[in-house]
């Protein structure tokens, strides 16, 4: 019998324009074990092509702390997708 692929469940929070485009503010997402924040982004935005242009300006927070796209995720992590912020 083949071994089951290990997955982790993370809670993804989306804000402002990202929330509008994704159609959710909070969602549990399963990703393969050893995934990164960028992998989570790829999974949640897979069906929303308009979000690809926002990737470069979107920041991530993992469990309340800013983190780079290559940071690993673990089961139970809270991942916030932070849209670009305008100022002036």
C-alpha positions in Angstrom: 0.0 0.0 0.0 1.5 3.4 -1.0 2.3 5.8 1.8 -0.1 8.8 2.1 1.3 12.1 1.1 1.9 14.2 4.2 0.0 17.5 4.3 -0.2 20.4 6.7 -3.2 22.6 7.3 -2.7 26.4 7.6 -5.1 29.2 8.2 -4.9 31.8 5.5 -6.1 35.4 6.1 -6.6 37.7 3.2 -7.0 41.5 3.5 -8.3 44.4 1.4 -8.0 43.9 -2.4 -6.7 40.4 -2.0 -9.8 39.5 0.1 -12.0 40.9 -2.7 -10.3 39.0 -5.5 -10.0 35.7 -3.6 -13.6 35.8 -2.3 -12.6 35.0 1.3 -11.1 36.6 4.3 -10.2 33.4 6.1 -9.8 29.8 5.0 -8.1 26.6 6.0 -5.8 25.4 3.3 -4.0 22.0 3.0 -0.6 22.0 1.3 2.0 19.3 1.0 4.4 19.0 3.9 7.6 21.0 3.3 5.7 23.8 1.5 6.7 27.4 1.7 4.7 30.6 1.9 5.1 30.9 -1.9 3.5 27.5 -2.3 0.6 28.6 -0.2 0.2 31.7 -2.4 0.3 29.5 -5.5 -2.4 27.3 -4.2 -4.8 29.9 -3.0 -4.4 32.1 -6.1 -4.4 29.2 -8.7 -7.9 30.0 -9.9 -7.6 33.8 -9.8 -5.3 35.0 -12.6 -5.7 38.6 -11.7 -3.7 38.0 -8.5 -0.5 37.1 -10.4 0.2 40.7 -11.0 0.0 41.5 -7.3 2.4 38.7 -6.2 5.5 40.9 -6.3 3.9 43.6 -4.0 2.2 41.1 -1.6 3.9 40.4 1.7 3.4 37.5 4.0 3.1 37.2 7.8 3.5 33.8 9.4 2.1 33.6 13.0 2.1 37.4 13.3 5.7 38.0 12.0 6.7 39.2 8.6 8.3 36.3 6.6 9.9 35.8 3.2 8.2 33.8 0.5 10.6 31.0 1.0 9.8 30.5 4.6 8.5 27.0 5.4 5.0 26.5 6.8 4.0 24.1 9.5 0.7 22.5 10.6 -1.5 25.1 12.3 0.4 28.2 11.1 -1.6 31.4 10.5 -0.6 32.9 7.2 -1.6 36.5 6.4 -1.5 37.8 2.9 -0.7 41.5 3.1 -1.6 43.6 0.1 0.4 46.6 -1.0 -0.2 49.7 1.1 -0.6 53.1 -0.5 0.5 56.2 1.2 0.8 59.8 0.6 
